[in-house]
Amino acid sequence: MSPEKFVYHSIAPDASGFIDYGLAGHSTWNTLYNRQSQHIQHRACDEFIQGLELIGFNGDEIPQHSFVTKSLSRFNGWGVEQVAALIPASEFFQLLSQKKFPAASFIRRQEDLDYIMEPDIFHEFFGHCPLLTLKPYAEFMHAFGRIALEAKPKDRVQLFRLFWFTIEFGLIETKQGLRAYGGGILSSFGETSYALESQVPKRISFDPIEALRTPFRIDILQPIYFVIKSFDELFHLIDLDLMKLLEEARALGDHAPLFEPKKKMT
């Protein structure tokens, strides 16, 4: 499959809200869940592992959105919202501001087991929902949604870098050593080990202005990861004037990309 083409579509629920993923879909979930739940041991932070248990995920079948919402609501008032495979930024941030994490109702095919460009239900449920049981993470996600929703469209693009380098691809220092908490890392078999063990990428202490100055690509293993000291550091970001930080970052200018330009399709 060409990574530049979006080929997946959400599955519509029936009148009762039930989504039928079929035997093939559940089989893929089983493969992904069992493989990744083992692979993240000693690589994911403890809070993520605990979140998986608190929600009640298992490898038997793809959980319904209603189950995940009911499970999450017991903690920080979050739920999930079924959406199309890709949604506009305004809709994405609107949902976050309402404590609803957007999750498409499709799962990758077996031939795309290791990577697809579209965020599928495994990425959204397995990668992001466990830490919504943790208050500092959940509160940052909620506040970021509100701030980004109020920002001008051109500012959202650069502001999203904070989300990318924390919620999607963040690392954290723990007593046991460096661990991953970003959903983009922990839902990816290859990136989980690469982010923590490869000598190729840079790993630097998190600084919001530096993150705002750092470009990224979505279709490669990340060349740089930002490391927080604790989830309180993430939580306290909402006390800062993010729009002022954005202005400072813009005045300083972007860092040179640590990746090759994306080839244009012919």
N, C-alpha and C positions, 0 to 999 in steps of 0.2 A: 504493500500500500504506500502510495506517495504521501509523505508527511505533510505536504502542502494542501492536501485535499481533505475536506471535512466530509466524511461519508456516513457518519452515524446519525440516527434520529431517535428521539425519545419514543417510548411505547406509551400509548394512551391508556389510562386506567379504565375499568368498566364502571358501570353506574354506581357501584358500591365503593369505588376508589381502589379496588384491587388491581395490581399490575401483574400480568402473566409474562414472566421472563422466559418461559419454556425450559425444557430439560437442558438444552445447550447452554443457556444463560446461567442456570444454577450450577452446572458442571464447571463453567469458567470461574464463577465466584469461588467454588470449592477449591479449585486449583490455586487461584490467586491468594485466597485467605489462608489456606494451610501453608503454602510456601512462604508467604510474607510474615505471618505471625511467628514462624520459627526464625526467619532471617533477621527480624528486628530485635530478637533477644540479645541483650548486652550492647545494642546499638541505639535503641529508642530510649528516651528518658522514662523514668519510673512512672511519671504522671500519665504518659501516653498508654503504657501497659495497663495501668489501673483503670484508665478510661475505657479501654476495650472491654474489660471485665464488667465495669459498671453499666455500660450500655447493654451488654448481653449479646454481642455479636458471636456468631459461630460460623463454621464452614459449611453447614448443611445446605443453606439456600440464601438467596439474596433477600435481605430483610425489606419489608414494606416501609414506605415513607411514614406511614401512620405509627408503626412500631417504634421507629427511631425517634419521632417527635414525642411520643408518650414517654419514652425512656429518658430523653434529654430534658424534658420539661421538669423532671424531679430535681434538677440541679440548679441551673442558672436561667431557667425560663426560655431556653432555646428550643427550636424545632427545625425541621427541614421542609423545604418547599420544592415540589416537583416543577422543573423548568425544562425548556428546550435545551438541546445540547450546548448551544452558545446563546448568551443573552446580552443585551446592551449593558454598558457599564452603569447607566443610571438605574436599571432594574436590579442589577447585582448589588449596588450599594443601598438601594431602597430596602431590599430584603434584609441585608445585614443590619440596617438601622432598626428593623422590626424584630430582630433576633430570630431570623429565619435564614438558615443556610441553604443556598440554592443547590439542588442535586438533580441532575438529569436522570431519567429512567431508562437507561440503556447500559449495557456492559460490553466491553470489547470482545472481539472474536478471538478464538484460540490462536489464530495466526498473528494477532496483534498483542499477544500476551505481555510482552515486555514494554511496549510503548505505543500510545496513540496521542495525537495532539489534543483531541477533545477531552475535557474532563469527564470521565464516565462515573458510574455509581460506585465503583470500587475506590476510585481516587477520593470522591467526596465523602463517602461513608467511612471507609477505613482510614483514610489519610487525615481527615479534618474533624470528624465528629467526636473521637475520643477525648480530645483536649477541651471541647466545649463543656465538659464536666468540671473543668478547672476554672475558678472564678477569674483570676488575672487574665488568662487567655481569652475567656468569653467576654469580659468587659472591654478588653482592647478591641476585639473584633466588632463589638457593638458600637463603640465610640468611633472607630475608624469608618464604619459605614455611614454614620451621621456626618462626620467631617467631610468625607469624600463626596457625599450627596450634595452638600452645600457649596462645594468648590466648583470653579469654572471647568468646563470639559477639558481645556488644555492643561489645567493644573492637575486634574485627576490622573492623567497619563504618568506624570512624574511622581505624583503622590503614591501611585500604585507600587512604586519601587519599594516603599517601606513594607507593604503587604508581602511583596514577592520575597524579600530577603528575611522576613520573619515567619509569617504564617505559612508560606509555601516552602521556603528553603532555609529555615533557621536551624542553627546548632546552639547547644547550651552546655555550659560547664556544670558538671555535677561532681559529687564526692567520688564517684566511680570513674570519672574521666569525661571526655567529650562525648556527648550524646546528641541525637537528632530529635527535633520536635516538629519540623516543617512537614506539612502534608505531602508536598511534592517529592520529598525525599522518602518518607516512610511508606508511600504507596508504590514506590518504584524499587524493584529488586536490585537493579544495577546501581542506582544512585545511592541507595542505603549504604552499601559498602564503599562506594567511590567517595562519597562525601566525608566519610570518617577515616578511611584507611589509605586512599590513594595519595601519592606524593605530588600529584599534578596540580590540584586546585590550591588557591590561597585561602587561608582561614584567618580572619582578623576580628578583633573585638568590635562589637556593634557600636556604631556611632550614627545617629539618624541623618546627619548632614552628609556623611560619607555614603550612606546607603542611597540617599536621594540623588547623589552625583554619579551613581554607578549604573551603567546600562546593562541590560541582560537580553538573552535570547531564550525563548521557551522550548526550542526543539533540540537542545544539546545538554550534555552533562555540564553542570554549572562550573565556571572557572573560578568562582569566588563565593565564599560562604561567610556570613557574619555570625559572630558568636556572642550570645547574651550570657550574663553571669547567673541570672535567675529570672523567673517569670515575673517577679516584681519589677524588674527593669522594663519589661514589655508593658506592664500595667501602667507604669509611671509615664510612659510616652503620651498618654491621654491628658496628662497635666501640662504638657508643653504646648506652645503655640505652633502647631504643625505648619500652618500657612506661612508663618514668619520664617521657620526653618527652611521651608521650600524656597522662599525668596533669597535667603542666604546661600543655599545650595546653587540656585540658578545664577547668582552673581559670581560665584566661584567657577562655575562651568562644569561640564561633565568630565569624568575621567575617560581616558582612552579605553575603548572596549578591549577586553581580554579574549576576544573571539574573532573569527573571520566573519566578514559580512555574509549575510544570507544570500545564496545564489538566486537570481531571479528566474522565474519559470519562463520558458520559451514557448 
